Protein backbone atom coordinates (compact mmCIF):
# COMPACT_ATOMS: atom_id res chain seq x y z
CA UNK A 1 0.00 0.00 0.00
CA UNK A 2 1.51 3.31 -1.07
CA UNK A 3 1.27 6.25 1.30
CA UNK A 4 1.47 9.92 0.38
CA UNK A 5 1.71 10.81 4.06
CA UNK A 6 5.47 10.32 4.14
CA UNK A 7 7.98 13.18 4.06
CA UNK A 8 11.67 12.36 3.86
CA UNK A 9 14.09 15.21 4.57
CA UNK A 10 17.52 16.19 5.87
CA UNK A 11 18.73 19.12 7.92
CA UNK A 12 21.86 20.59 6.37
CA UNK A 13 23.90 23.53 7.59
CA UNK A 14 27.32 24.92 8.31
CA UNK A 15 28.97 23.49 11.42
CA UNK A 16 27.37 24.68 14.68
CA UNK A 17 24.43 26.44 13.05
CA UNK A 18 22.14 24.28 15.17
CA UNK A 19 21.05 21.17 13.22
CA UNK A 20 21.13 18.76 16.13
CA UNK A 21 19.41 21.23 18.47
CA UNK A 22 16.60 21.80 15.95
CA UNK A 23 16.30 18.02 15.58
CA UNK A 24 15.89 17.84 19.38
CA UNK A 25 12.89 20.20 19.18
CA UNK A 26 11.38 18.12 16.35
CA UNK A 27 11.73 15.00 18.49
CA UNK A 28 10.12 16.76 21.41
CA UNK A 29 7.30 18.44 19.52
CA UNK A 30 6.31 15.22 17.76
CA UNK A 31 6.50 13.30 21.08
CA UNK A 32 9.05 10.93 19.57
CA UNK A 33 11.10 11.31 22.73
CA UNK A 34 9.55 11.69 26.11
CA UNK A 35 10.44 15.10 27.56
CA UNK A 36 11.90 13.46 30.67
CA UNK A 37 14.28 11.39 28.57
CA UNK A 38 15.34 14.31 26.41
CA UNK A 39 19.00 15.31 26.46
CA UNK A 40 20.52 17.89 24.16
CA UNK A 41 21.81 16.79 20.75
CA UNK A 42 19.88 13.55 21.23
CA UNK A 43 20.77 12.20 17.81
CA UNK A 44 24.53 12.55 18.43
CA UNK A 45 24.97 9.11 19.96
CA UNK A 46 28.74 8.79 19.95
CA UNK A 47 30.41 9.86 23.16
CA UNK A 48 32.92 11.85 21.15
CA UNK A 49 30.13 13.66 19.25
CA UNK A 50 28.50 14.75 22.46
CA UNK A 51 31.74 15.81 24.09
CA UNK A 52 33.02 17.80 21.13
CA UNK A 53 29.54 19.07 20.26
CA UNK A 54 29.88 18.00 16.64
CA UNK A 55 27.99 15.52 14.52
CA UNK A 56 30.22 12.96 12.86
CA UNK A 57 27.71 10.41 11.68
CA UNK A 58 24.32 10.96 10.09
CA UNK A 59 21.34 9.82 12.16
CA UNK A 60 17.92 8.90 10.77
CA UNK A 61 14.73 9.13 12.81
CA UNK A 62 11.03 8.61 12.10
CA UNK A 63 8.54 10.97 13.74
CA UNK A 64 4.75 10.98 13.70
CA UNK A 65 3.29 14.42 13.17
CA UNK A 66 -0.36 15.41 13.38
CA UNK A 67 -0.65 18.31 10.95
CA UNK A 68 -3.21 21.11 10.87
CA UNK A 69 -5.07 19.33 8.08
CA UNK A 70 -5.93 16.63 10.65
CA UNK A 71 -3.77 14.00 8.93
CA UNK A 72 -0.95 12.10 10.57
CA UNK A 73 2.33 12.25 8.66
CA UNK A 74 5.36 10.07 8.93
CA UNK A 75 8.37 12.41 8.93
CA UNK A 76 11.69 10.72 8.23
CA UNK A 77 14.50 13.06 9.19
CA UNK A 78 18.20 12.50 8.64
CA UNK A 79 20.45 14.74 10.75
CA UNK A 80 23.79 15.30 9.02
CA UNK A 81 27.28 16.45 10.05
CA UNK A 82 28.37 20.02 9.22
CA UNK A 83 32.15 19.79 8.75
CA UNK A 84 33.66 19.55 5.23
CA UNK A 85 35.43 16.29 6.11
CA UNK A 86 32.05 14.62 6.45
CA UNK A 87 30.38 15.95 3.31
CA UNK A 88 30.30 12.38 2.01
CA UNK A 89 27.76 11.58 4.75
CA UNK A 90 25.63 14.53 3.61
CA UNK A 91 25.75 13.55 -0.05
CA UNK A 92 24.56 10.04 0.82
CA UNK A 93 21.70 11.30 2.94
CA UNK A 94 20.59 13.61 0.12
CA UNK A 95 20.01 10.61 -2.17
CA UNK A 96 17.53 9.14 0.28
CA UNK A 97 15.19 12.13 0.65
CA UNK A 98 12.92 14.53 -1.23
CA UNK A 99 13.66 17.69 0.75
CA UNK A 100 16.15 19.63 2.85
CA UNK A 101 15.95 22.19 5.62
CA UNK A 102 18.89 24.52 4.97
CA UNK A 103 19.64 26.11 8.31
CA UNK A 104 21.52 29.37 8.83
CA UNK A 105 22.52 30.81 12.19
CA UNK A 106 20.99 34.32 12.34
CA UNK A 107 24.09 35.64 14.09
CA UNK A 108 26.53 34.16 11.57
CA UNK A 109 24.82 34.41 8.20
CA UNK A 110 25.62 32.24 5.18
CA UNK A 111 28.92 30.39 5.65
CA UNK A 112 31.14 28.33 3.38
CA UNK A 113 29.52 25.01 4.24
CA UNK A 114 26.04 26.55 3.82
CA UNK A 115 26.93 27.15 0.19
CA UNK A 116 28.57 23.75 -0.29
CA UNK A 117 25.49 22.02 1.17
CA UNK A 118 23.13 24.16 -0.86
CA UNK A 119 24.87 23.17 -4.09
CA UNK A 120 24.83 19.47 -3.15
CA UNK A 121 21.08 19.63 -2.38
CA UNK A 122 20.43 21.49 -5.61
CA UNK A 123 22.39 18.89 -7.54
CA UNK A 124 20.30 16.17 -5.91
CA UNK A 125 17.22 17.97 -7.25
CA UNK A 126 15.37 18.10 -3.94
CA UNK A 127 13.13 20.80 -2.44
CA UNK A 128 15.04 23.19 -0.17
CA UNK A 129 13.45 25.18 2.67
CA UNK A 130 15.53 28.15 3.88
CA UNK A 131 15.45 28.55 7.67
CA UNK A 132 17.01 31.21 9.87
CA UNK A 133 17.89 29.73 13.27
CA UNK A 134 18.77 31.11 16.72
CA UNK A 135 16.27 33.96 16.49
CA UNK A 136 16.14 34.03 20.30
CA UNK A 137 19.52 35.76 20.08
CA UNK A 138 18.27 38.61 17.91
CA UNK A 139 17.59 40.93 20.84
CA UNK A 140 21.10 40.65 22.14
CA UNK A 141 22.80 40.35 18.78
CA UNK A 142 20.91 42.94 16.78
CA UNK A 143 18.08 43.00 14.30
CA UNK A 144 20.37 44.26 11.55
CA UNK A 145 22.69 41.24 11.56
CA UNK A 146 19.74 38.85 11.50
CA UNK A 147 18.13 40.80 8.72
CA UNK A 148 21.21 40.64 6.54
CA UNK A 149 21.58 36.90 7.30
CA UNK A 150 18.02 36.45 6.08
CA UNK A 151 18.77 38.49 2.96
CA UNK A 152 21.87 36.40 2.21
CA UNK A 153 19.98 33.15 2.56
CA UNK A 154 17.19 34.39 0.30
CA UNK A 155 19.83 35.44 -2.23
CA UNK A 156 21.47 32.00 -2.17
CA UNK A 157 18.12 30.26 -2.59
CA UNK A 158 16.88 32.75 -5.18
CA UNK A 159 13.65 33.31 -3.24
CA UNK A 160 11.88 36.19 -1.50
CA UNK A 161 12.87 37.07 2.08
CA UNK A 162 9.31 36.33 3.19
CA UNK A 163 9.81 32.70 2.21
CA UNK A 164 12.57 32.22 4.80
CA UNK A 165 11.26 30.59 7.97
CA UNK A 166 12.51 31.88 11.32
CA UNK A 167 13.01 29.52 14.25
CA UNK A 168 14.84 29.01 17.49
CA UNK A 169 16.07 25.48 18.01
CA UNK A 170 16.69 26.47 21.61
CA UNK A 171 13.29 27.85 22.64
CA UNK A 172 11.23 26.00 20.02
CA UNK A 173 9.81 29.24 18.59
CA UNK A 174 8.69 28.74 14.99
CA UNK A 175 9.25 24.96 15.13
CA UNK A 176 5.58 23.88 14.73
CA UNK A 177 5.28 26.24 11.75
CA UNK A 178 8.36 24.70 10.20
CA UNK A 179 6.94 21.18 10.59
CA UNK A 180 3.75 22.35 8.82
CA UNK A 181 5.84 23.85 6.04
CA UNK A 182 7.78 20.59 5.63
CA UNK A 183 4.49 18.72 5.18
CA UNK A 184 3.19 21.32 2.73
CA UNK A 185 6.16 21.90 0.43
CA UNK A 186 8.31 18.78 0.51
CA UNK A 187 6.77 16.31 -1.92
CA UNK A 188 5.86 12.79 -0.77
CA UNK A 189 7.99 10.01 -2.27
CA UNK A 190 7.05 9.08 -5.81
CA UNK A 191 5.66 5.59 -6.24
CA UNK A 192 8.47 3.44 -7.61
CA UNK A 193 8.47 0.16 -9.44
CA UNK A 194 10.56 -2.65 -8.01
CA UNK A 195 9.82 -5.27 -10.69
CA UNK A 196 11.03 -7.92 -11.28
CA UNK A 197 11.77 -7.92 -7.53
CA UNK A 198 9.34 -7.64 -4.65
CA UNK A 199 11.23 -4.72 -3.19
CA UNK A 200 14.12 -2.43 -3.95
CA UNK A 201 16.09 -0.22 -1.52
CA UNK A 202 19.12 2.04 -1.42
CA UNK A 203 21.59 1.28 1.36
CA UNK A 204 22.61 4.78 2.44
CA UNK A 205 24.43 3.87 5.64
CA UNK A 206 25.37 0.88 7.79
CA UNK A 207 26.57 0.12 11.26
CA UNK A 208 27.39 -2.90 13.36
CA UNK A 209 25.28 -4.34 16.12
CA UNK A 210 26.68 -7.13 18.26
CA UNK A 211 23.42 -9.12 18.11
CA UNK A 212 22.00 -8.15 14.72
CA UNK A 213 25.24 -8.10 12.71
CA UNK A 214 25.59 -5.48 10.00
CA UNK A 215 22.51 -3.28 9.98
CA UNK A 216 21.81 -1.47 6.71
CA UNK A 217 19.99 1.88 6.84
CA UNK A 218 17.74 1.83 3.80
CA UNK A 219 15.39 3.97 1.77
CA UNK A 220 12.78 1.87 -0.02
CA UNK A 221 12.47 2.74 -3.71
CA UNK A 222 9.65 0.44 -4.78
CA UNK A 223 7.83 -2.61 -3.38
CA UNK A 224 8.30 -3.69 0.22
CA UNK A 225 10.64 -5.52 2.57
CA UNK A 226 9.28 -8.08 5.02
CA UNK A 227 11.07 -9.33 8.08
CA UNK A 228 10.53 -12.96 7.05
CA UNK A 229 12.20 -12.74 3.64
CA UNK A 230 15.68 -12.54 2.17
CA UNK A 231 17.72 -9.77 0.65
CA UNK A 232 20.14 -9.86 -2.20
CA UNK A 233 22.72 -7.13 -2.71
CA UNK A 234 23.06 -6.00 -6.33
CA UNK A 235 26.79 -5.35 -6.57
CA UNK A 236 28.21 -7.24 -3.60
CA UNK A 237 26.14 -10.26 -4.68
CA UNK A 238 25.49 -11.25 -1.05
CA UNK A 239 22.20 -13.03 -0.35
CA UNK A 240 21.02 -13.52 3.19
CA UNK A 241 17.98 -14.11 5.33
CA UNK A 242 16.70 -10.94 6.92
CA UNK A 243 17.08 -10.92 10.69
CA UNK A 244 14.87 -7.95 11.39
CA UNK A 245 13.30 -4.96 9.66
CA UNK A 246 12.30 -1.77 11.42
CA UNK A 247 12.55 1.97 11.81
CA UNK A 248 14.52 4.39 13.99
CA UNK A 249 12.50 6.17 16.71
CA UNK A 250 15.44 7.01 17.01
CA UNK A 251 16.17 3.70 18.77
CA UNK A 252 15.69 0.68 16.50
CA UNK A 253 12.12 -0.58 16.66
CA UNK A 254 11.27 -3.84 14.85
CA UNK A 255 8.40 -3.68 12.33
CA UNK A 256 7.20 -6.53 10.14
CA UNK A 257 7.22 -4.54 6.96
CA UNK A 258 8.93 -1.56 5.30
CA UNK A 259 6.97 0.01 2.45
CA UNK A 260 7.73 2.02 -0.66
CA UNK A 261 9.06 5.48 0.32
CA UNK A 262 9.96 4.44 3.90
CA UNK A 263 13.29 5.00 5.60
CA UNK A 264 14.27 2.29 8.04
CA UNK A 265 16.70 -0.55 8.60
CA UNK A 266 17.31 -4.12 7.58
CA UNK A 267 19.39 -6.17 10.02
CA UNK A 268 21.30 -8.82 8.10
CA UNK A 269 23.03 -10.91 10.75
CA UNK A 270 26.14 -10.67 8.56
CA UNK A 271 29.38 -10.42 10.52
CA UNK A 272 31.66 -9.50 7.63
CA UNK A 273 31.24 -5.82 6.75
CA UNK A 274 32.77 -6.34 3.30
CA UNK A 275 29.59 -8.14 2.28
CA UNK A 276 27.43 -5.04 2.60
CA UNK A 277 28.45 -1.96 0.67
CA UNK A 278 27.03 1.48 1.25
CA UNK A 279 25.46 2.75 -1.97
CA UNK A 280 24.54 -0.75 -3.06
CA UNK A 281 20.96 -1.70 -3.92
CA UNK A 282 19.22 -4.29 -1.77
CA UNK A 283 16.47 -6.39 -3.40
CA UNK A 284 13.79 -8.14 -1.43
CA UNK A 285 13.38 -11.77 -2.45
CA UNK A 286 11.00 -14.02 -0.57
CA UNK A 287 11.83 -17.28 -2.28
CA UNK A 288 13.14 -18.76 -5.45
CA UNK A 289 16.03 -17.88 -7.69
CA UNK A 290 17.29 -14.49 -8.71
CA UNK A 291 18.94 -13.64 -12.00
CA UNK A 292 22.31 -11.99 -11.39
CA UNK A 293 21.90 -9.94 -14.59
CA UNK A 294 18.65 -8.53 -13.20
CA UNK A 295 20.45 -7.43 -10.04
CA UNK A 296 22.86 -5.34 -12.05
CA UNK A 297 20.26 -4.15 -14.57
CA UNK A 298 17.77 -2.89 -11.99
CA UNK A 299 20.25 -1.51 -9.45
CA UNK A 300 19.96 2.12 -8.34
CA UNK A 301 22.87 4.31 -9.33
CA UNK A 302 24.33 4.40 -5.78
CA UNK A 303 27.35 6.44 -4.70
CA UNK A 304 30.92 6.94 -5.67
CA UNK A 305 33.28 5.27 -3.21
CA UNK A 306 34.75 7.86 -0.85
CA UNK A 307 38.38 8.66 -1.57
CA UNK A 308 40.58 9.00 1.50
CA UNK A 309 42.96 11.90 1.10
CA UNK A 310 44.94 12.03 4.35
CA UNK A 311 47.05 9.02 5.30
CA UNK A 312 48.57 8.16 8.64
CA UNK A 313 50.25 5.00 9.84
CA UNK A 314 49.28 3.69 13.22
CA UNK A 315 51.48 1.29 15.18
CA UNK A 316 50.62 -0.30 18.50
CA UNK A 317 52.78 0.96 21.35
CA UNK A 318 53.28 -2.67 22.35
CA UNK A 319 54.06 -5.01 19.45
CA UNK A 320 51.94 -7.68 21.15
CA UNK A 321 48.86 -5.47 20.66
CA UNK A 322 49.00 -5.71 16.87
CA UNK A 323 46.03 -8.07 16.64
CA UNK A 324 44.09 -5.91 18.98
CA UNK A 325 44.74 -2.89 16.76
CA UNK A 326 43.72 -4.88 13.68
CA UNK A 327 40.42 -5.86 15.27
CA UNK A 328 39.80 -2.35 16.57
CA UNK A 329 40.25 -0.88 13.09
CA UNK A 330 37.94 -3.52 11.66
CA UNK A 331 35.27 -2.56 14.17
CA UNK A 332 35.76 1.11 13.51
CA UNK A 333 35.33 0.49 9.79
CA UNK A 334 32.00 -1.15 10.48
CA UNK A 335 30.67 2.15 11.70
CA UNK A 336 32.70 4.41 9.48
CA UNK A 337 32.88 3.03 5.98
CA UNK A 338 35.00 5.92 4.71
CA UNK A 339 38.15 4.77 6.52
CA UNK A 340 40.57 2.74 4.42
CA UNK A 341 43.21 0.48 5.95
CA UNK A 342 46.15 -1.52 4.69
CA UNK A 343 48.95 -3.28 6.56
CA UNK A 344 52.13 -1.32 7.07
CA UNK A 345 55.52 -2.33 8.33
CA UNK A 346 58.23 -0.36 9.96
CA UNK A 347 61.76 -1.37 10.98
CA UNK A 348 61.48 0.21 14.38
CA UNK A 349 57.78 0.29 15.16
CA UNK A 350 57.00 -3.13 13.75
CA UNK A 351 53.68 -4.05 12.19
CA UNK A 352 50.89 -1.52 11.92
CA UNK A 353 48.34 -0.07 9.52
CA UNK A 354 48.26 2.73 7.02
CA UNK A 355 44.89 4.39 7.52
CA UNK A 356 43.26 6.69 4.96
CA UNK A 357 40.86 9.40 6.16
CA UNK A 358 38.72 12.07 4.49
CA UNK A 359 40.47 15.03 6.09
CA UNK A 360 42.36 16.25 9.11
CA UNK A 361 39.39 16.32 11.48
CA UNK A 362 38.44 12.84 10.32
CA UNK A 363 41.97 11.64 11.12
CA UNK A 364 41.89 13.27 14.56
CA UNK A 365 38.53 11.68 15.29
CA UNK A 366 39.74 8.27 14.12
CA UNK A 367 42.87 8.43 16.31
CA UNK A 368 40.78 9.59 19.25
CA UNK A 369 38.21 6.82 18.78
CA UNK A 370 40.97 4.20 18.69
CA UNK A 371 42.31 5.47 21.96
CA UNK A 372 38.94 5.87 23.61
CA UNK A 373 36.71 3.11 22.36
CA UNK A 374 39.41 0.45 22.29
CA UNK A 375 41.90 1.79 24.85
CA UNK A 376 44.74 1.23 22.43
CA UNK A 377 48.00 3.08 22.80
CA UNK A 378 49.11 3.92 19.27
CA UNK A 379 52.06 5.71 17.76
CA UNK A 380 51.23 7.52 14.57
CA UNK A 381 53.33 8.98 11.79
CA UNK A 382 52.94 12.45 10.33
CA UNK A 383 49.69 12.71 8.40
CA UNK A 384 50.54 12.76 4.71
CA UNK A 385 48.80 13.04 1.35
CA UNK A 386 49.14 10.88 -1.73
CA UNK A 387 51.84 12.22 -4.07
CA UNK A 388 52.15 11.10 -7.67
CA UNK A 389 55.76 10.45 -8.59
CA UNK A 390 56.99 10.00 -12.15
CA UNK A 391 59.98 7.71 -12.21
CA UNK A 392 62.86 7.99 -14.66
CA UNK A 393 61.40 5.04 -16.53
CA UNK A 394 58.22 7.03 -17.04
CA UNK A 395 56.13 5.04 -14.53
CA UNK A 396 53.69 6.84 -12.26
CA UNK A 397 53.76 5.70 -8.64
CA UNK A 398 51.68 6.79 -5.69
CA UNK A 399 53.75 7.76 -2.67
CA UNK A 400 52.31 8.45 0.74
CA UNK A 401 55.23 7.69 3.02
CA UNK A 402 58.45 9.65 2.54
CA UNK A 403 60.41 6.35 2.93
CA UNK A 404 58.81 5.17 -0.30
CA UNK A 405 60.12 8.05 -2.40
CA UNK A 406 62.48 6.55 -5.01
CA UNK A 407 66.04 7.88 -4.95
CA UNK A 408 65.75 9.16 -8.51
CA UNK A 409 62.58 10.43 -10.09
CA UNK A 410 61.54 12.91 -12.73
CA UNK A 411 58.82 14.86 -11.00
CA UNK A 412 56.35 14.89 -8.12
CA UNK A 413 52.74 16.13 -8.17
CA UNK A 414 50.63 16.83 -5.12
CA UNK A 415 46.83 16.86 -4.58
CA UNK A 416 45.14 20.25 -4.74
CA UNK A 417 41.89 21.56 -3.33
CA UNK A 418 39.41 24.19 -4.45
CA UNK A 419 38.79 26.13 -1.29
CA UNK A 420 36.03 28.66 -0.58
CA UNK A 421 36.35 31.11 2.30
CA UNK A 422 33.65 33.48 3.54
CA UNK A 423 34.41 36.37 5.91
CA UNK A 424 33.47 39.99 6.68
CA UNK A 425 35.10 42.62 4.41
CA UNK A 426 37.34 43.96 7.14
CA UNK A 427 39.36 40.75 7.30
CA UNK A 428 40.36 40.69 3.62
CA UNK A 429 43.95 41.80 4.15
CA UNK A 430 44.35 39.39 7.07
CA UNK A 431 43.12 36.46 4.99
CA UNK A 432 45.29 37.50 2.06
CA UNK A 433 48.30 37.55 4.37
CA UNK A 434 47.98 33.75 4.53
CA UNK A 435 48.38 33.51 0.78
CA UNK A 436 52.10 32.81 0.68
CA UNK A 437 52.31 30.68 3.79
CA UNK A 438 49.59 28.29 2.63
CA UNK A 439 50.39 28.59 -1.09
CA UNK A 440 47.04 29.96 -2.35
CA UNK A 441 46.86 30.33 -6.13
CA UNK A 442 44.19 31.57 -8.54
CA UNK A 443 42.52 33.78 -5.94
CA UNK A 444 39.10 35.21 -6.87
CA UNK A 445 36.85 37.32 -4.70
CA UNK A 446 33.20 38.31 -4.89
CA UNK A 447 30.79 39.82 -2.41
CA UNK A 448 27.84 38.24 -0.62
CA UNK A 449 25.97 41.00 1.23
CA UNK A 450 28.66 42.80 3.22
CA UNK A 451 30.98 39.84 3.23
CA UNK A 452 33.57 38.40 0.90
CA UNK A 453 33.62 35.03 -0.75
CA UNK A 454 37.16 34.12 -1.70
CA UNK A 455 37.80 31.11 -3.93
CA UNK A 456 41.28 29.76 -4.41
CA UNK A 457 43.40 26.71 -5.06
CA UNK A 458 45.60 25.36 -2.31
CA UNK A 459 47.72 22.23 -1.84
CA UNK A 460 45.75 19.74 0.27
CA UNK A 461 48.75 19.14 2.51
CA UNK A 462 48.42 22.71 3.82
CA UNK A 463 45.14 21.71 5.46
CA UNK A 464 47.05 19.18 7.52
CA UNK A 465 49.04 21.96 9.14
CA UNK A 466 47.40 24.60 11.29
CA UNK A 467 45.46 26.33 8.51
CA UNK A 468 42.26 26.40 10.60
CA UNK A 469 43.98 28.06 13.54
CA UNK A 470 45.73 30.65 11.39
CA UNK A 471 42.49 31.48 9.58
CA UNK A 472 40.71 31.84 12.88
CA UNK A 473 43.36 34.16 14.22
CA UNK A 474 43.43 36.51 11.18
CA UNK A 475 39.62 36.70 11.06
CA UNK A 476 38.87 36.67 14.79
CA UNK A 477 37.00 33.44 14.15
CA UNK A 478 34.64 34.99 11.58
CA UNK A 479 35.95 33.17 8.49
CA UNK A 480 34.60 29.80 7.42
CA UNK A 481 35.80 27.49 4.69
CA UNK A 482 34.85 24.44 2.68
CA UNK A 483 36.84 22.53 0.11
CA UNK A 484 36.89 19.85 -2.57
CA UNK A 485 39.85 17.85 -3.76
CA UNK A 486 40.30 18.88 -7.39
CA UNK A 487 43.31 17.17 -8.98
CA UNK A 488 47.11 17.23 -8.98
CA UNK A 489 49.78 19.85 -9.64
CA UNK A 490 53.54 19.63 -9.98
CA UNK A 491 55.47 20.38 -6.80
CA UNK A 492 59.00 20.37 -5.46
CA UNK A 493 59.46 18.56 -2.18
CA UNK A 494 62.22 16.65 -0.43
CA UNK A 495 62.37 13.97 2.22
CA UNK A 496 63.72 15.15 5.55
CA UNK A 497 64.65 12.81 8.42
CA UNK A 498 64.85 13.99 12.00
CA UNK A 499 67.34 12.33 14.31
CA UNK A 500 67.31 12.42 18.07
CA UNK A 501 70.62 11.36 19.62
CA UNK A 502 71.71 10.05 16.22
CA UNK A 503 68.63 7.85 15.83
CA UNK A 504 66.07 8.51 13.14
CA UNK A 505 62.60 8.86 14.64
CA UNK A 506 60.46 6.90 12.26
CA UNK A 507 57.26 8.83 12.59
CA UNK A 508 59.16 12.03 12.05
CA UNK A 509 60.27 11.53 8.47
CA UNK A 510 58.38 14.04 6.40
CA UNK A 511 58.16 15.80 3.08
CA UNK A 512 58.99 19.49 3.08
CA UNK A 513 58.79 21.99 0.20
CA UNK A 514 62.24 22.44 -1.39
CA UNK A 515 62.09 26.21 -1.54
CA UNK A 516 61.79 26.47 2.22
CA UNK A 517 63.58 23.27 3.16
CA UNK A 518 66.21 24.59 5.57
CA UNK A 519 63.90 27.14 7.17
CA UNK A 520 61.17 24.55 7.81
CA UNK A 521 63.69 21.94 9.00
CA UNK A 522 65.24 24.46 11.39
CA UNK A 523 61.81 25.33 12.77
CA UNK A 524 61.02 21.67 13.39
CA UNK A 525 64.38 21.11 15.07
CA UNK A 526 63.80 24.13 17.32
CA UNK A 527 60.34 22.92 18.21
CA UNK A 528 61.61 19.43 19.00
CA UNK A 529 64.25 20.97 21.24
CA UNK A 530 61.57 22.81 23.13
CA UNK A 531 59.01 20.01 23.18
CA UNK A 532 60.92 16.81 23.87
CA UNK A 533 61.58 16.02 27.50
CA UNK A 534 65.09 16.52 28.80
CA UNK A 535 67.12 13.46 29.68
CA UNK A 536 70.11 12.98 31.94
CA UNK A 537 72.32 13.42 28.88
CA UNK A 538 72.54 15.96 26.07
CA UNK A 539 70.40 15.02 23.08
CA UNK A 540 71.46 16.36 19.70
CA UNK A 541 68.54 16.91 17.29
CA UNK A 542 69.38 16.87 13.59
CA UNK A 543 67.48 17.31 10.35
CA UNK A 544 68.96 15.37 7.45
CA UNK A 545 68.16 15.76 3.76
CA UNK A 546 70.10 14.53 0.74
CA UNK A 547 72.51 12.76 3.12
CA UNK A 548 73.64 15.93 4.91
CA UNK A 549 72.65 17.66 8.11
CA UNK A 550 70.67 20.79 7.24
CA UNK A 551 69.77 21.88 10.78
CA UNK A 552 70.77 20.93 14.32
CA UNK A 553 70.33 21.89 17.95
CA UNK A 554 70.86 20.28 21.35
CA UNK A 555 68.50 19.48 24.16
CA UNK A 556 70.63 20.10 27.21
CA UNK A 557 70.85 17.46 29.94
CA UNK A 558 68.97 17.69 33.19
CA UNK A 559 71.46 18.50 35.93
CA UNK A 560 71.55 16.01 38.69
CA UNK A 561 73.44 16.77 41.86
CA UNK A 562 76.18 14.33 42.54
CA UNK A 563 75.14 14.13 46.15
CA UNK A 564 76.34 15.85 49.26
CA UNK A 565 80.07 15.49 49.60
CA UNK A 566 80.46 17.86 52.50
CA UNK A 567 81.44 21.47 52.67
CA UNK A 568 84.58 21.17 50.59
CA UNK A 569 83.05 19.07 47.89
CA UNK A 570 83.81 15.80 49.67
CA UNK A 571 86.21 13.11 48.65
CA UNK A 572 87.36 13.79 45.07
CA UNK A 573 88.01 10.14 44.24
CA UNK A 574 84.55 9.15 45.38
CA UNK A 575 83.08 11.98 43.35
CA UNK A 576 84.91 10.90 40.19
CA UNK A 577 83.83 7.30 40.73
CA UNK A 578 80.21 8.33 41.01
CA UNK A 579 80.49 10.61 37.99
CA UNK A 580 81.90 7.73 35.93
CA UNK A 581 79.08 5.48 37.10
CA UNK A 582 76.51 8.06 36.12
CA UNK A 583 78.16 8.53 32.73
CA UNK A 584 77.94 4.81 32.06
CA UNK A 585 74.28 4.85 33.04
CA UNK A 586 73.66 7.71 30.63
CA UNK A 587 75.34 5.82 27.80
CA UNK A 588 73.02 2.90 28.47
CA UNK A 589 70.03 5.20 28.53
CA UNK A 590 71.13 6.72 25.25
CA UNK A 591 71.31 3.32 23.63
CA UNK A 592 67.76 2.67 24.61
CA UNK A 593 66.72 6.22 23.66
CA UNK A 594 63.07 6.12 22.92
CA UNK A 595 62.45 5.86 19.21
CA UNK A 596 58.97 7.24 19.36
CA UNK A 597 57.58 10.60 20.34
CA UNK A 598 54.34 11.38 22.12
CA UNK A 599 51.32 12.06 19.81
CA UNK A 600 50.64 15.53 21.22
CA UNK A 601 54.06 16.61 19.95
CA UNK A 602 52.97 15.85 16.37
CA UNK A 603 50.20 18.38 16.63
CA UNK A 604 52.64 21.05 17.76
CA UNK A 605 55.07 20.13 15.02
CA UNK A 606 52.41 20.49 12.35
CA UNK A 607 51.86 24.13 13.23
CA UNK A 608 53.39 26.59 10.81
CA UNK A 609 54.18 29.22 13.43
P1 LIG B 1 27.43 20.14 13.98
O1 LIG B 1 26.66 18.89 14.03
O2 LIG B 1 28.71 20.04 14.72
O3 LIG B 1 27.58 20.72 12.65
O4 LIG B 1 26.58 21.23 14.85
P2 LIG B 1 25.04 21.50 14.74
O5 LIG B 1 24.74 22.27 13.51
O6 LIG B 1 24.29 20.25 14.96
O7 LIG B 1 24.83 22.51 15.95
P3 LIG B 1 24.31 22.19 17.39
O8 LIG B 1 22.87 21.83 17.38
O9 LIG B 1 25.27 21.26 18.02
O10 LIG B 1 24.39 23.65 18.03
C1 LIG B 1 25.61 24.38 18.09
C2 LIG B 1 25.55 25.33 19.27
O11 LIG B 1 24.53 26.31 19.06
C3 LIG B 1 25.18 24.66 20.59
O12 LIG B 1 25.91 25.30 21.60
C4 LIG B 1 23.70 24.93 20.76
O13 LIG B 1 23.29 24.97 22.10
C5 LIG B 1 23.58 26.30 20.11
N1 LIG B 1 22.24 26.51 19.53
C6 LIG B 1 21.63 25.74 18.63
N2 LIG B 1 20.43 26.26 18.29
C7 LIG B 1 20.28 27.41 19.01
C8 LIG B 1 19.26 28.41 19.11
O14 LIG B 1 18.21 28.38 18.46
N3 LIG B 1 19.50 29.45 19.96
C9 LIG B 1 20.64 29.54 20.69
N4 LIG B 1 20.77 30.60 21.50
N5 LIG B 1 21.62 28.63 20.63
C10 LIG B 1 21.44 27.57 19.80
Boltz pocket constraint, residues with backbone or C-beta under 6 A from the ligand:
constraints:
  - pocket:
      binder: B
      contacts: [[A, 13], [A, 14], [A, 15], [A, 16], [A, 17], [A, 18], [A, 19], [A, 20], [A, 21], [A, 22], [A, 41], [A, 53], [A, 54], [A, 55], [A, 56], [A, 80], [A, 81], [A, 82], [A, 83], [A, 133], [A, 134], [A, 135], [A, 136], [A, 137], [A, 167], [A, 168], [A, 169], [A, 170], [A, 171]]
      max_distance: 6.0
